[in-house]
Amino acid sequence: MPEEKVEQQEAGKAPIKSLRTYQGDVEEAVQKSHLSASSILVAEQNRKDGKLLELETPEDSGARNKFYILVGSILLVLGITTISAMYYLKSKEEVIIEQKTKTLIAYSEEKTISIASSTKEDFIREVLAKKDAFQLPVNSVLYLNIIDNLGNPEKIEKFFNLVTPLIPPSLARSFSDEYIFGIYSFDTNEPFLILTTNDFASSWSGMLKWEKDMVVDFGKLFSLPQNIISTVNQFKDETQRNKDLRVLRAANGKTVLLYSFVDKNTLVITANESIFNAIVGKYNISKQVR
């Protein structure tokens, strides 16, 4: 058999698909992916037009979008509420601090003591109990708010009548009703008294007259040594940080009581120089913000 016929017969038996056509690709894609020919044609046309083949939008996409919008709105409301609450609490804290600095010095804690029906012994006992119970850190102030039977701040005259009955009447009248009595936490808890006056000359001369009886008036309240209370003692002039003080010392040289006009309107009475200096520091700060 001629070689040409043999070659033709073999070629007819196994035709080789040597050329890939677009139609062939479409047919193959239809068979493998079970897609319709029209879907493939549309996708191809979009590709030619420079468009991306768009995926079919899930049926629940609208519900999902609503869910995301709802969650976002809730988080936004929570955020606004949280920020508003923080500003509100901060504003309340500032009000509290402002109230605490409306006294002559800022204080850390406040306790009220009513003296409407008290005796001096009752008052001293209550003050000493609060002094012993005061547990805040060093440089803290316990404000003992002396009140009347209606809960209002007690007049300074009533305070003097109960606590310091030996004070000269002219001296008592020279002080105003703006005063603060409290406990200062230092090495130990010690009482202090800050008084205000609009008549420096009368107050100064009256304090010099009161010196002989101050130890008796303040003896138990300030826990002064018994030998100091029972003997005649003399205050002496001293200076601390550019302040003129009148100081009473025990036989061993320890200060037991002192007073000083820190300015022409303000008198501080306390037990030692360290507490005096600390109180003056707090007073100067409070005076700047009043």
Buried (B, 14 or more C-beta within 10 A) or exposed (E): EEEEEEEEEEEEEEEEEEEEEEEEEBEEBBEEEEEEEEEBEEBBEEEEEEEEEEEEEEEEEEEEEEEEEEEEEEEEEEEEEEEEEEEEEEEEEEEEEEEBBEBBBBBBBBBEBBBEEBEBEEBBEBBBEBBEEBEEEEEBBBBBBBBEEEEEBBBBEBBBBBBBEEBBEEBBBBBEEBBBBBBBBBEEBBBBBBBBBEBBEBBBBBBEEBBEBBBBBBBBBBBBBEEBBEEEBEBEEBEBEEBEBBBBBBEEEEBBBBBBBBBEBBBBBBBBBBBBBBBBEBBEEBBEEE
